[in-house]
Amino acid sequence: MSLSDNIAKYAVLTVVGLGAGVLLWQAFEPGSTADGRMADVTVPQLSDRATEGKVAFDAVCATCHGANAAGSDKGPPLVHDIYNPGHHSDDAFLLAAQRGVRQHHWRFGNMPPQPQISETEIRDIVQYVRELQLANGITYKQHRM
């Protein structure tokens, strides 16, 4: 067997091995559930404002952020410690919905602005998300860079 035959054989094995590794990594990526959710979310008894926020969330946000903000294959879970009030303030959610936001924590791409939703509806959504977070042990943690 010539040197070039050995190189070709090892190149093919390397490509196959890398491909298998990527498939396994995607299949067992931390945080994903079998139905596409990225988090298991306990839903508490909601305040009236949060109930209004849930209605708005379901209409506008759930397509990407999943039912009960648990995430999906299109967007991250908002019931996640990275979105605790000390790292992402209520106003950060407001600005993200109004202006969109560049990808920075997750690999879902940029979030486009949501001009169809009012500031009041966004603030109701934030209340909904905050109540979900609290029920799932996510509380204020001071952000340190």
TAKAMO-V481082 format. One record per backbone hydrogen bond with DSSP energy under -1.0 kcal/mol. CO is the residue of the C=O (numbers start at 1). NH is the residue of the N-H. If there is no record, write none. Layout:
# TAKAMO-V481082
co = <CO CO>
nh = <NH NH>
This chain:
# TAKAMO-V481082
co = <2 3 4 5 6 7 8 9 10 11 12 13 14 15 16 17 18 19 20 21 22 23 24 29 33 37 47 48 49 50 51 52 53 54 55 56 57 57 61 61 62 65 66 67 69 69 70 70 75 78 80 81 84 84 89 90 91 92 93 94 95 96 97 101 111 114 118 119 120 121 122 123 124 125 126 127 128 129 130 131 133 133 134>
nh = <6 7 8 9 10 11 12 13 14 15 16 17 18 19 20 21 22 23 24 25 26 27 28 32 36 33 51 52 53 54 55 56 57 58 59 60 61 62 64 65 66 71 69 70 78 79 38 39 72 80 83 84 87 88 93 94 95 96 97 98 99 100 114 111 101 117 122 123 124 125 126 127 128 129 130 131 132 133 134 135 136 138 137>
